[in-house]
Every structure is written in structure tokens, then in C-alpha cells.
């Protein structure tokens, strides 16, 4: 298990699948599991779970759900240039208003490596 849990993909991002049965398809991220380095994508990598009937006179069911994929098999689609791109990080210092003598705070942003735009 990784110690530095720093995911480049977040919930709500649009991603493209690079490998597997859904290769080439794009979808929206539903859930992120940073401890396991896995991501669940809406409508892709669907698995079927068979549910037994709980009570009498009830039918069993087949439930389809998106199974988590490894984050290394996904590529973020940049919202600005609308192309799959690698993600980098950029640290930006924000200055405090005048009169306050606090240290400048630093904020880390994700950056598209193709168009160099900040991804929020």
C-alpha cells in the first residue's frame, strides 16, 4: 500500500479508459478509493451481482454496478482542451492582504501537461 496518497484523478472528473474491456471509452468518476489506488467510473467496467430473494414470494435479482478500476488504467480528459492528458502539479503562492504579517500560503493545483492550464 502507498504512503503518499496523492491522486491525480478526483470525483467528478472526466476520464478515458486506456486498457481492458472498455478501452477507449470515456466517463465521469463516481468514487475514488485513494488507499487502494482505484477509481469507479459511471457506466463503465460494469459487473453483475446476483442477489438472492430475501422473503418468500420475492424474486432474485441481477444488479449491475460499476466495479473500481486501477487509477493507472485511466487518463484524465482536460476540461479546457478536451483531450486526454497527463497531469502535473503546480504550487502557487497566494499573498495575504496588506496589514497582515502572516506567511504567504501555498496552494497545490493540478495542471494539464498538453495545454498547461490549471484544472480545478
C-alpha positions as a printed Julia matrix, in Angstrom:
120×3 Matrix{Float64}:
   0.0     0.0     0.0
   1.21    3.51   -0.81
   2.19    6.01    1.83
   1.83    9.17   -0.28
  -1.85    9.16   -1.19
  -1.91   11.89   -3.84
  -4.44   11.06   -6.54
  -4.33   12.85   -9.88
  -7.97   11.89  -10.53
 -10.81   13.26   -8.4
 -14.55   12.69   -8.11
 -16.47   14.36  -10.96
 -13.54   14.31  -13.43
 -13.97   13.04  -16.98
 -11.59   10.15  -17.7
 -10.66    7.91  -20.62
 -10.03    4.18  -20.09
  -6.69    3.01  -21.52
  -6.93   -0.77  -21.04
  -9.47   -3.54  -20.54
 -12.86   -4.38  -21.98
 -13.98   -0.73  -22.11
 -10.76    0.59  -23.72
 -11.2     3.98  -25.42
 -14.47    4.88  -23.67
 -14.88    7.98  -21.52
 -16.95    8.52  -18.42
 -17.41   10.51  -15.22
 -15.72    9.45  -11.97
 -18.24    8.38   -9.32
 -15.96    7.32   -6.47
 -12.25    7.43   -5.67
 -10.54    4.96   -3.33
  -7.08    6.51   -2.74
  -5.91    3.88   -0.23
  -6.43    1.12   -2.83
  -5.45    3.36   -5.81
  -8.78    2.58   -7.51
 -11.47    4.64   -9.25
 -15.11    3.84  -10.08
 -16.36    5.26  -13.43
 -20.03    5.82  -14.31
 -21.42    3.22  -16.75
 -18.06    1.54  -17.41
 -16.47   -1.73  -16.21
 -19.92   -2.99  -15.22
 -20.1    -6.12  -13.08
 -23.18   -8.18  -12.26
 -24.03   -9.26   -8.74
 -26.72  -11.9    -8.2
 -28.98  -11.21   -5.22
 -30.97  -13.98   -3.57
 -34.6   -13.41   -2.65
 -34.86  -12.24    0.97
 -38.52  -13.13    1.59
 -40.96  -15.66    0.25
 -42.76  -14.64   -2.99
 -39.86  -12.34   -3.87
 -37.69  -12.86   -6.95
 -33.94  -12.86   -7.11
 -32.21  -10.0    -8.93
 -29.19   -9.27  -11.07
 -27.68   -5.94  -10.06
 -25.23   -4.18  -12.41
 -22.72   -1.86  -10.8
 -19.5    -0.13  -11.94
 -16.56   -2.04  -10.46
 -13.49    0.01   -9.47
 -10.59    0.24  -11.93
  -6.92    0.78  -11.16
  -6.09    4.5   -11.46
  -3.1     3.7   -13.69
  -5.5     2.42  -16.38
  -7.23    5.8   -16.64
  -6.24    9.13  -18.15
  -7.79   12.45  -17.2
  -9.58   14.32  -20.0
  -8.66   18.01  -19.68
 -11.8    20.2   -19.38
 -10.06   23.07  -21.23
  -8.58   21.34  -24.31
 -10.95   18.3   -24.15
  -8.08   15.85  -24.79
  -6.71   13.05  -22.61
  -3.55   14.36  -20.99
  -1.06   13.59  -18.26
  -1.48   15.53  -15.03
   1.21   17.51  -13.28
   1.19   19.65  -10.16
   2.0    23.31   -9.65
   2.43   25.11   -6.32
   1.17   28.7    -6.31
   1.85   31.14   -3.5
  -1.04   33.39   -2.51
  -0.19   36.67   -0.84
  -2.01   37.92    2.23
  -3.7    41.35    2.14
  -1.64   44.31    3.37
  -1.56   44.84    7.09
  -1.34   41.14    7.91
   2.14   39.86    8.65
   1.46   36.17    8.07
   3.48   33.87    5.87
   2.28   33.57    2.26
   0.17   30.45    1.92
   0.89   27.88   -0.76
  -1.76   26.03   -2.74
  -1.24   22.98   -4.95
  -3.08   22.76   -8.29
  -3.34   20.05  -10.95
  -2.03   21.12  -14.38
  -2.76   19.66  -17.84
   0.57   18.76  -19.48
  -0.76   19.47  -23.0
  -2.3    22.94  -22.69
  -0.59   23.95  -19.36
  -3.95   25.1   -17.9
  -4.84   24.69  -14.23
  -7.5    22.04  -13.59
  -9.7    22.89  -10.6
